[in-house]
Amino acid sequence: MIPVKPLPAQIPKWQQLWRDSLRDPLELLEILGLTAFSDRISVKSGDAFAFRVPRGFAAKMRHGDIHDPLLRQVLPLTEEESLTPGYSIDAVGDLTARGATGVLHKYRGRALLVATGSCAINCRYCFRRHFPYAEETAAAGQWQEAIDYLRNDASIHEVILSGGDPLSLATPKLAQLTDALKTMPQLKRLRLHTRLPVVLPERIDAGLLEWLSGLPWPVTVVIHANHGNELGPDVGDALQRLRQAGTTLLNQSVLLAGVNDDLAVLCRLSESLHAMGVLPYYLHQLDRVQGAAHFSVPQERAIALHRELMAALPGYLVPKLVRETAGEPNKSPLY
């Protein structure tokens, strides 16, 4: 069992669980009976990109299995220290797409708000692991520069809240942001990219659902799950609550070596998502960010897997296989 400290009554449950997250990879290995593998941990990488794992997510990892697909996503391994040709600190061209502080404007008709740099879990393949959040977060100046930029561009019909993870913000802070977005008459849709319903499902509480239900736009919540083992009953309950609040649910995954580069795993993921009311949306080829090369799946293998997935499942359960390329006007299908 993963130990959980008692919850004080004065703060929301999800925030206390966040504070109680595991912050030391060696502690996680000890809990899982894997201390023999401690020499594979990179202290240097863990310092540069901090280790953080909610205890509820850790509880879904298999005891005694160093190859567990959830564990692999979060351990800072020595492989991260290698400098790999073709990999960079800005793998998808975020910094060249800067419209204003905290605004990334890559694609026609929509813009992304970097609402926060915080996440409940730090995935080792994250394409923003080197992003300068301290200088490039939309919350700076009470959102004013970001909102002014969005309001003054009549072509922007959709705003995407991302980060970090926007649901790491307290609900009153999210409401402050959406109150400001209501001053944009051209806004037609709102989208949230979040991993919290999967790694910290307690975040989907009554206050958050009340906020979502009161928004004036259609809201799409794009969650992030890579393996069916992430989708326990607690996640299913959280996703059901999000659906009842009127949101559309999609999932995006990353194809990761040693995690989900297997037909049976991908089939189970799509079918589990659909059973919880979520449609598979994107299967991303790994973004080439420094420190993540050990997760790479060769493009030929990715395409072969996707073709097998198309033959095994109905079309609505097959996510689009894509890569994001800096400077391109859209996500690029691999074939």
Residue, then its C-alpha position, 0 to 999 in steps of 0.5 A: m500500500i502507498p501511504v497517504k497522510p491524513l487530510p486536514a479539513q481546511i484545504p480541498k482534498w485534491q490540494q492536500l493529495w497534491r502536497d503529499s505527492l512523492r518527490d523522491p524517486l528513491e522513495l518510490l523504488e523503495i515502496l515498489g520493492l525496487t531498491a536494487f535499481s537505485d543506480r539507474i536513477s539520475v540525480k542530475s536529471g531529477d534536479a533539472f526536471a523535478f520528480r513528482v508523482p501523486r501517491g494514487f497514481a503510484a498505487k497503480m504501479r506493479h510491485g517489483d516490476i521495474h518495467d511497469p509502464l506507469l513507472r517508466q513514464v516518471l522515473p528520471l533515468t541516467e539515459e536522460e543525461s545523454l545529449t542526442p543529435g536531433y533533439s532540442i530544448d524547444a522541440v515543437g517551436d513553442l518559443t518562436a510561436r509566442g504571441a504575448t506573455g503566456v500565449l502560443h499562437k501557432y495555428r489559424g483560429r486558435a491560440l494556447l494559453v500557458a496558464t501555469g507551469s505546474c503539473a501534478i505529475n512530471c512525465r519524463y518525455c514532456f516536450r515542455r520540460h525545458f520551457p521557461y515557465a517563470e517568464e512565460t506564464a499567462a497568469a503574470g500581470q493577472w492575465q492582462e497581456a494575454i487577454d489583450y492579445l487574444r481580444n485584439d485578434a478577431s480570428i481567434h475563435e478557440v482558446i486552449l488552456s494548457g501549461g503545465d496543467p491548467l487544472s492545477l490552478a485553484t478553481p477561483k483562479l480559473a474562474q478569474l481567467t474565464d471571466a476575462l475571456k468572456t470579454m472576447p466576443q469572437l470566442k466560440r470554444l474553450r479547450l482544456h488540456t489536462r492530465l489531472p483527471v487521470v493522475l489526480p482524479e480527486r481534482i474533479d470536485a464539486g467546485l470545478l464542476e460548477w465552474l465548468s457547467g456555468l461557462p458560456w462556450p462548448v468546452t472540450v477536455v482533452i485528457h492524457a492517458n498512455h496506458g490502460n493501467e492508468l484508467g482505474p475506477d477512480v478515473g472513470d468516476a471523475l470522467q463521468r462527472l466531467r461528462q455530466a458537466g456537459t464537456t466533450l472528452l477526448n484523449q491524446s497519448v504519446l507513443l512511448a517505447g516500453v510503455n505502449d508500443d504494442l498492439a494489445v496495449l493500444c487496443r485496450l487503451s482505446e477500448s477502456l477510454h471509450a467505456m469511460g466516455v472518452l474518444p481517442y484523439y491523437l497518438h503522438q510520435l514522440d516530440r524530440v526533446q532533449g532527455a527523452a530519446h530513450f522513449s523514441v519509437p522508430q517511425e516505421r514501427a509507429i506506422a506499422l502499429h497504427r495500421e494494425l490498430m486500424a485493422a483491429l478496431p472500428g475507426y472511431l476508436v483509432p486515434k490519429l497518428v501525428r507528429e508536431t513539427a515546428g513551423e507547420p500550420n497543423k499537426s502532421p499525419l505520419y502517413 
